[in-house]
Amino acid sequence: MFKDKLKSLLFIIKINVFDILFFVAFLTALVMSITLTVKKDLIYIAPIVIITLIIKYISITKKKADPLFLLALFAFLGLNFLSFYSFNKYFNIISLLTSGYLILFTLLLKKYLVKSKLKSFLSLSVIIGFFLVTYIIYSVVDLLMGHIPNNNMVFVIICALCLFIYAITFAIIYISDNYANGTILLTSGVATIFNLGLSPINEYFLYSQTFTVLILICHYMSLYLFMKFISETKVIKAKDVKPNYF
């Protein structure tokens, strides 16, 4: 009994250490984004934030680590490096990496989707939310049309479609209200939309350190919260789901 409690305590301490390392690296990246005059210098600290998340995820899940999420984390790692090194030069690769991790995130959430009849999908708030997300994505794509080469637009459209599908997926899971951590997933998803919507605006239209800080916050917190959701939330069976009417 004592050994079991000791193992549990050591496990909790180890996880908390990784949390501390993540937030230290995260805060360091934020401070550097404010103090540095050259954004490219962030490539020295930004990957460390992702690496701490990779280590934390593996330490939590151990042998049950999902290879899809690990692949998404490595896509994030490459995305971080290229974004800070030269966003314009590697725009197409950045778009493909972004589309890739959005597809992987959607596949990871697929198992949390439960087929059940939900009247809530017809509610006014859901319809408004659907059109709001659609409008945000369309507005960003429309802005980019006049500022990037035509041959790059296909990558923008692919990325926008992947974001839309991901948004629909996490929204359905949240609205279904089958999981206690649904709010965590929703927050992660909203942060992802905000990050991907604001990033091109910051690069092509109105560069601001304030925007850069907000983008970094949304970028890393969306990933951290998504990891928290998939690592802590157990999939429920369809027979255990009760219809929700609200």
N, C-alpha and C positions, 0 to 999 in steps of 0.2 A: 504493500500500500504506500509506504513512504517513498519507495523508488519510483512508483508511478507518479506521485505528486511532484517529486523532484524533477522528473523528465518533463512533466507538463510545465513546471515553472521555468525550466531552462529553455523550453521551446518558446514560451511567451516572451522571455527576455531576448532571445535571438531575433524574434520577429520585430520586437520593439526597437532593437538596434538597427535593423534594416530600415524601419520607418524613420528613425532619427537621421540615418545616413541620406535617405531620400530627400527629406525636407531640408537638410543642410545643403545638399547639392542644388536643390530647387531654389532655395533662397539665395544661394551664391550666384546662380544664373540670373536671377532677377536683379540683384545688385549690380552685376556686371553689365546687364542690358541698360542700366541707367547711367553707370559711370563711364563705360567704354565709348570712345568716339568711333571706333570701327567695329561694326556688328560681326564681322568675320571672326573676331577673336573669341566669340561665344562657342566656336567649335571645340575649344579646349575644355569647357565645363559641361556643355549641353549633353554630350554622350554619356557622361558619368551619371546623370540623372536616370537615363534609360537603363544603364548597366545595373544600378542599384535596384531598379524595379525587376529586372530579369533575375537577379540573385534572390530577391525577396519572394518572387513568385515560385521559383524552384524550391526554395526552402519551405514554403507553405504546402505546396502540392506534392513535393518529392517525386516519386515515380508516377504519380497521376497527372503530372504536368501535361497540358494539352499542347501538342506540337503546333497547332494552328495559332495559338496565342503567342508562342515563342517566335514563330515566323513573323507575326504582326509586330512584335517588339523589335525584331531585327530590321523590319521595314521602317519602323519609327527611327531606329538608329541611323539608317542611311538617309532618311528624309531630313533628320536634324542636321546632319553634316552638310548635305548639299544645299539646304535652305540658307544656312548661315554663310556657306562658302560663296555661292553665287546663285541666287534665286532665279534670275533672268536666264543665265546661261544653261542651267539644268532644269528649266521649267517643265519640259516634257517628262523627264525622269521623275521629278518630284510629283507630278500629277499621277503618273503610273504607280508610284509607291503609295501615294495617298489612296488611290482607287483600290490598290491591293489590300491595304490594312482595313479599309472599310468593308471590303468583301469578306475578309477573314473575320472581322467583328460580327458581321451579319451571320455567317456560318456558325460562329460560336454561340450566337443567341438563338439559333434555330431550335435547339433542344428545349428552350424555355417557352416556346410557343405551344399553347394548348388549344386544341380545337374545341371551342365552346361557344354557345350562342350568347352574345353580349349585346344588349340593347344600347349600351353606352356608346357603341360605335356610331350610332345615329344621333347622338346628342349634339347640341349646338356648339358646345365648347370644342368637341373633337373636330367638327367640320371647320370651325374657325382656325383651329391649330393646324389642320391639314393645309388650308389655303395660305396660312401665314408662312409655313415652312416652304411651300412651293414658291411663294412670292419672293422670299429671301434668296433662294437658290437662283431663281430666274433673274432677279435684279443684279446679282453678282456676275452671272454669266453675260448678261446684257452689257454691263459696264466693261467687261474684259474684251468684248468683241471689237471695240475700236482701238484697242491698245496692244494687242498681241497679233502676230502673224496668223494668217488664215489657216496655215497648215498645223498650227498649234491648237486650233479650236476643237478638233476632234478629241484631244486629250482633256480639255476643259469639260466637254459634254459628257464624256465617259465618267469623269470624276464627279460631276453633278448628279448623274444618274445613280452612281454608287452611294452617294451621300443621301439621296432621296430614299433609296431602298432601305438603307440603314436606319434613317429617321423613322420610316414607317414601321420597321421591325421593333425598335426599342419603344416606340409609342404604343404599339399593340400590347407588348408585354406589360408596360406600365398601366395602361387602361384596364387590362384584364384583372389587375389587382390580386394576382395569385401569389405574389412574393413580397415578403416584408421589406426587402431591399430594393423595391421598385423605384423608390425616390432616388436612390444612389445611381441607378442606371439612367434615369431621366436626366439627372444633373450632369452626368457624364456625356450623354447625348447632346444636350443643349450646349454644353461647353465645346463639343466637337463642331457643331454647326457654327457657333460664334467664331471659333478659331479659324475654320476654313473659309468663312465669309469675310472675316476681317483681314486675313493674311494678304490676299491679292490687292485689296484696297490700300494696305500699308505699303506694299511694294510698288504699285503702279500709279497711285493717285495722290495719297497724302501720307508721306512717311512721318511717323511720330514715335518718340521714345515711349510715350504713354501707350500707344497702340501696341508697340513691341512687348511691353510688360504685360498688357492684357492678353495678348496672344500666347505668351509663354505660360501664363497662369492657366488659361483654358487648355492649352496643349498638353501640359503635364498632368493637370488635375483630371482631365477627361480620361487619360490613360490609367492613372492611379485608381480612380473610382470604378472604371470598367473592370480592372483587375480585381478589385475588392468584391465586386458583384459576382463575377464568375467563380472566384475562389471560395466564397462564403455561402453562396446560394445553391441549395440542392434542388435538382429538378423534381417537380411533383408529377404524379401520374394523373392522367385524364380523369380517372374514376374518383380522385380525391378533390376535384375542382367543383366548387359550388357556383352556380350561375350568379352573376353580379348584375344588379339593376340599380343604376344611380344616374 
